[in-house]
C-alpha cells in the first residue's frame, strides 16, 4: 500500500492515503479517522511517522482535533483536498511538462496541441 | 524524559579509541536505529548503555544512574546480541522460566506463543542451536522481557528473510501495545527504517547524525549534470560526496537547500538520496571506492 523504497516520505504517503479515503467517502465530515497506532499497525510503520502524517492534515485543516478523542474530518475537507492538489500537485506536474518541453525545443503551440490531443484521447476512453 | 543521557563519553581499549567524546540523549518510548560501519563503535556504545562495559572518561546515565554494574539498570534493561551466553545446563524452557524470575514485566503467554510459532523444542539446549535459531530464540527472550530499555545489537544475524520479517513485525506490534525504549543496531538501515523514529549514525566512535528518520529522508539530494555546471553550483557549499561519473559528468550529494526547479532548468537532474545510501556516503573513507583500491587495466 505504501511505497517504502520510493522517494516520497512515508508520512506524506500516509497523509495522501487518508486524503483519498476522505475523497472516496470512507471517512465523512465530523467522523473520526484512524489513530496513529491503527495507522502504524496497518502500514507497518513507526507510530511517530503515522502521527506526522496526521499532523500534516491537521495543519492543512483537513482534520481537526478533539481533545483526548483523536482527529476528525473537518467540514469542507474534500474541497480543501481538491484545492490543495490542484495548487500543489497539478501545478508542479505542469511546470515539469513546461521545463521538459523547453529542453526539447517544443514551442507553445505544439505543447498546447499535445495537451489537447491528450485531453481528447482521455474523453474518448471515458465514453 | 530521557532514558539515556551521554556526555563526552569515551571508551579506549588499549590504544584503540572505540568511542570518542560522544554526547547524545535517547528519549523515552522511542525506537532508535543505531547505524554505522563495522568497527564504528555501535556495539561498544550499546554495551556501555547496558552496563556491560565501564566508560573510560565522560558521563553516562541510564534511568538517571551510572549503568556499569548497576542492578537497577540491569533489571530495567535487556541486551540482546548474537553472542548471548546462556548456561548450557538449562534447556530453552528453563531459560524462559529464569527470564520470568528476573524481569518483572516478563510476558509468559507472549513468550510461549512465539516459542511455539517458531517451533522450538522446550528441551533443546541453546548452545546446540544453529546461529539463526539462536538469534530467533534471543529475540523471543528479548521481547518477552518487556524491559523498559530493550537493546538489540545486530539481532537478525543468521536469520532467514522470512524470520527477519516476522521479527520486525512482532517488534513493531509489541511496541505499539507496550511502548518502551528500543535501540536497534543494524548494517541494514533499509530493512529497519520503517520501524524507526530516530536514527543515530556513528562513525569512528563519533556521532555524525541523530535525527528523526523522516528528516533523514529529506536531508540530502543527489545531483547529476555537466561537470562545469555542477562545479559552479556547488562552489562554497558543503559537499557530502562527489564522484566523476564519466569524463564530463559529475554526481554530487549535498544537503537539500537548493530549489529543484532551478536545477532542472539548467539541466541538472536531481534525485532524493535514500537514508541507507546517505549513511554510506557520509561514512565513506576519503580514499575513494573499491574501484580505486584495485587497479584493473
Interface residues (C-beta under 8 A of the other chain):
Chain A: X4 X5 X7 X9 X10 X11 X37 X40 X41 X44 X45 X46 X47 X48 X49 X52 X95 X96 X99 X102 X103
Chain B: X30 X31 X169 X172 X173 X176 X193 X194 X195 X196 X197 X212 X213 X214 X217 X218 X261 X264 X265 X267 X271 X272 X274
